[in-house]
């Protein structure tokens, strides 16, 4: 099988992988420079970099690379370490570069108002495949979102019924009302989406959290929810808010390690109680009265 075709197929299926390439050779090795091996997220491989213990270690490193989403380089000295003895006359050294293969980052925007239009523009420029959902055809159309991957103009419940965000997906909820925001959030926290953001005040966030946990939705499902959404950069206009949200999407996508000014109420305190209703009441007492 052609490795490049398999990489394309993997990405189209929304799956992860890692490609290992021999980038430098000194001396004799049981393979050749530029040899490649693709490791899929299910552990299967395509291609080879020579077999043996080297390949086994690279396979394990590839699994780590696809999880961390960060490339790395490994160096093997076949002459000095007896565990690499394959019975062949190989005494060289080789460097292997391992890079992640990631599916396109899919962004689902629920709501097609002013913030959504600007978010679509900024996020698309940042490399996200954008799908827009709204129950108003006057807003959710190709004229407003000409280069979106998909524009869905139908009731939110109907749209959500046939959408299946995977672990590489991002969801931003910016509908025109509290009721629709809650409907979408109820569905979103039960998907595999990597990120969920909802626009609105802390007061609104707490109220929706309380209502959904009263319905029986476990509090821990809200741990990846960012609400209020975006980084705290003082954004006021729809254009500025779009930048703040996209910045947060990028930070999550790139595993930003340093502390960032997230506005999310969920990220400002840890929700620990197993009793969702009691947790919500206690949190409301501390926030709504402040």
ZAMARGU-4260 file (C-alpha; in steps of 0.2 Angstrom, whole numbers, plus 5000, padded with zeros to 4 digits):
<rodrens>
0) 5000/5000/5000 | 5006/5018/4996 | 5010/5027/5012 | 5004/5044/5005 | 4987/5037/5000
5) 4985/5029/5017 | 4989/5046/5025 | 4976/5055/5015 | 4963/5041/5019 | 4967/5042/5037
10) 4964/5061/5038 | 4948/5059/5028 | 4942/5046/5041 | 4945/5059/5055 | 4959/5047/5062
15) 4976/5050/5069 | 4993/5042/5065 | 5012/5046/5064 | 5024/5044/5051 | 5042/5039/5054
20) 5056/5043/5042 | 5074/5039/5042 | 5082/5056/5039 | 5100/5053/5042 | 5112/5038/5041
25) 5130/5035/5046 | 5137/5018/5042 | 5128/5002/5038 | 5109/4999/5043 | 5096/4986/5038
30) 5086/4999/5028 | 5089/5015/5018 | 5088/5034/5020 | 5070/5041/5017 | 5062/5024/5022
35) 5045/5027/5030 | 5033/5019/5041 | 5015/5025/5045 | 5008/5020/5062 | 4989/5021/5063
40) 4979/5025/5078 | 4974/5007/5080 | 4992/5001/5080 | 4993/4994/5062 | 5007/5000/5051
45) 5011/5003/5033 | 5029/5002/5027 | 5045/4998/5036 | 5060/5006/5042 | 5070/4990/5044
50) 5061/4979/5057 | 5068/4972/5073 | 5070/4981/5089 | 5072/4998/5081 | 5055/4997/5073
55) 5047/4991/5089 | 5054/5007/5098 | 5049/5018/5084 | 5031/5011/5084 | 5030/5015/5103
60) 5037/5032/5100 | 5024/5035/5086 | 5010/5031/5097 | 5016/5044/5109 | 5018/5057/5095
65) 5001/5055/5089 | 4994/5058/5107 | 5005/5073/5111 | 5003/5079/5093 | 5022/5085/5094
70) 5036/5078/5082 | 5052/5071/5089 | 5068/5063/5083 | 5076/5047/5089 | 5094/5041/5086
75) 5099/5023/5086 | 5117/5017/5087 | 5116/4999/5080 | 5135/4996/5084 | 5135/5000/5103
80) 5119/4993/5109 | 5118/4974/5108 | 5099/4973/5108 | 5099/4980/5090 | 5109/4965/5084
85) 5099/4958/5070 | 5112/4945/5064 | 5116/4957/5050 | 5132/4966/5047 | 5125/4983/5053
90) 5135/4994/5063 | 5128/5011/5058 | 5119/5025/5067 | 5102/5032/5060 | 5091/5046/5065
95) 5072/5044/5063 | 5060/5059/5063 | 5042/5055/5069 | 5028/5067/5064 | 5010/5067/5069
100) 4996/5064/5056 | 4981/5073/5062 | 4964/5075/5054 | 4958/5092/5049 | 4951/5102/5064
105) 4933/5103/5062 | 4923/5118/5070 | 4905/5117/5072 | 4897/5135/5075 | 4879/5134/5081
110) 4871/5151/5077 | 4874/5162/5062 | 4873/5179/5068 | 4886/5193/5068 | 4899/5184/5080
115) 4897/5168/5070 | 4901/5177/5053 | 4917/5184/5060 | 4922/5168/5069 | 4919/5159/5053
120) 4931/5171/5044 | 4945/5171/5057 | 4944/5152/5061 | 4944/5147/5043 | 4960/5158/5040
125) 4968/5148/5055 | 4965/5132/5047 | 4948/5126/5054 | 4935/5117/5043 | 4919/5126/5048
130) 4901/5120/5048 | 4888/5133/5052 | 4871/5128/5059 | 4856/5139/5062 | 4837/5137/5061
135) 4835/5153/5050 | 4839/5151/5031 | 4840/5170/5030 | 4856/5169/5041 | 4863/5151/5037
140) 4866/5152/5019 | 4881/5152/5007 | 4880/5171/5004 | 4885/5174/5022 | 4897/5159/5023
145) 4903/5156/5005 | 4918/5145/5010 | 4911/5135/5024 | 4913/5116/5023 | 4894/5115/5026
150) 4880/5127/5030 | 4865/5119/5038 | 4848/5128/5039 | 4837/5118/5050 | 4830/5116/5067
155) 4845/5113/5079 | 4838/5097/5086 | 4836/5090/5068 | 4854/5096/5064 | 4862/5088/5079
160) 4853/5071/5076 | 4864/5068/5061 | 4880/5077/5067 | 4894/5066/5075 | 4909/5077/5081
165) 4924/5067/5083 | 4939/5069/5095 | 4946/5082/5084 | 4931/5093/5083 | 4927/5110/5091
170) 4910/5116/5095 | 4906/5135/5098 | 4888/5139/5103 | 4883/5157/5099 | 4864/5155/5095
175) 4852/5170/5097 | 4845/5164/5114 | 4847/5156/5131 | 4835/5142/5127 | 4844/5137/5111
180) 4861/5138/5119 | 4855/5126/5132 | 4848/5114/5119 | 4864/5113/5110 | 4875/5112/5126
185) 4865/5097/5132 | 4869/5088/5116 | 4887/5095/5114 | 4893/5088/5131 | 4888/5071/5127
190) 4898/5071/5110 | 4917/5066/5108 | 4921/5084/5104 | 4938/5090/5110 | 4932/5108/5114
195) 4915/5116/5118 | 4913/5134/5120 | 4897/5144/5124 | 4895/5163/5123 | 4887/5173/5137
200) 4889/5179/5154 | 4895/5169/5170 | 4877/5171/5177 | 4870/5163/5161 | 4883/5149/5162
205) 4879/5145/5180 | 4860/5145/5176 | 4862/5133/5162 | 4874/5122/5171 | 4862/5121/5186
210) 4847/5116/5174 | 4857/5103/5164 | 4864/5095/5180 | 4846/5094/5187 | 4841/5084/5172
215) 4854/5071/5177 | 4869/5076/5166 | 4885/5072/5175 | 4894/5088/5181 | 4911/5080/5175
220) 4905/5082/5157 | 4907/5100/5158 | 4925/5100/5161 | 4930/5103/5143 | 4917/5117/5142
225) 4923/5135/5140 | 4909/5147/5145 | 4911/5162/5144 | 4920/5157/5128 | 4937/5165/5122
230) 4952/5172/5130 | 4951/5187/5140 | 4958/5201/5129 | 4945/5214/5132 | 4935/5210/5116
235) 4919/5220/5114 | 4915/5220/5095 | 4909/5204/5086 | 4926/5205/5076 | 4936/5206/5092
240) 4926/5192/5100 | 4929/5181/5085 | 4948/5184/5087 | 4947/5180/5106 | 4937/5164/5103
245) 4949/5158/5089 | 4964/5162/5100 | 4957/5150/5112 | 4954/5137/5099 | 4972/5138/5093
250) 4978/5137/5111 | 4968/5120/5114 | 4973/5114/5097 | 4992/5117/5099 | 4992/5111/5118
255) 4998/5128/5124 | 5007/5125/5140 | 5008/5142/5148 | 4994/5149/5158 | 4982/5159/5147
260) 4968/5171/5153 | 4953/5160/5149 | 4937/5168/5153 | 4928/5151/5157 | 4919/5150/5173
265) 4922/5131/5172 | 4940/5133/5171 | 4941/5146/5186 | 4936/5133/5199 | 4935/5114/5199
270) 4919/5106/5200 | 4921/5091/5212 | 4904/5087/5219 | 4896/5071/5214 | 4880/5078/5218
275) 4876/5089/5203 | 4862/5099/5210 | 4871/5103/5227 | 4887/5108/5217 | 4877/5120/5206
280) 4868/5128/5221 | 4885/5130/5230 | 4893/5138/5215 | 4878/5149/5211 | 4879/5156/5229
285) 4897/5161/5227 | 4895/5168/5210 | 4878/5176/5208 | 4880/5185/5224 | 4898/5192/5220
</rodrens>
